[in-house]
Amino acid sequence: MFYLGPDGWNYYSSDKKTWVNTGIKSFGQHFLQVASTDADRNSGQEELKWPADALPPFSGTKILCVGRNYRKHAAELGNDVPTRPLWFSKPPSSIIGEGGTVVLPSDAGRIDYEGELALIISNRACKVSPGEACDCIGGVTACLDMTARELQKSDGQWTRAKGFDTFLPLASLVAPFSQEWAAGGIEVKKNGQIVQKSDFSAMVFGFAELIADISACMTLEPGDLILTGTPEGIGPVIDGDRLEVIINGPATLNLRVSCAGN
């Protein structure tokens, strides 16, 4: 497991039973090579709590998201399934960390939760093939793509609806990426009740397809985030609601935040 702290990226040593700081600021191949000197770094099933000094795990240049990447989610909003990935972006100013508070704008109408798996790019990717794409992914984490649903519909494009401050909660811990994550799944709870649950195998476009598609348009840099879409079960939040995202696969990742009216 990894986390970003004030002095750079850290990895958990199962042998030493402690976090090891590398002093490396970028989530790239150099950090992963240093971390891989600990043979047990992939022991992600240990029950680890996020450290108090953990920062939201973003050290890249951009945050790219794919819409309608689960058929049932597209259907629940009355939309067609895209024939190629439908991309949009969120600004870094929308990020909050584990245990943070999503501020619900009073003049934006209905605000929805959308639980997602985020991929973290580990090396530069430009026009990569699907066969090469997964080699560019270094880690995964849990996130929420908060959405002002009425603005999304009225604006016709999604920048404002997705881009409010606090609209991208990120889990503090990052798990190493492997192809085994394709057999994992996601669960979202609102106030303790399961509201979203799906396997990642239900994605329309898998990890490799997503990376290959977007890298044909723009170069991905180490630390960039790729949000992979949300399954069915999205819904509104109000002041006082608590959200939890649980990602299960080779490791287990948790994200917990609360919501507050503005």
Summary of the structure (lengths in Angstrom):
residues: 262
radius of gyration: 17.3
end to end distance: 35.0
largest distance: 53.8
contacts: 913
relative contact order: 0.23
helix: 19%
strand: 36%
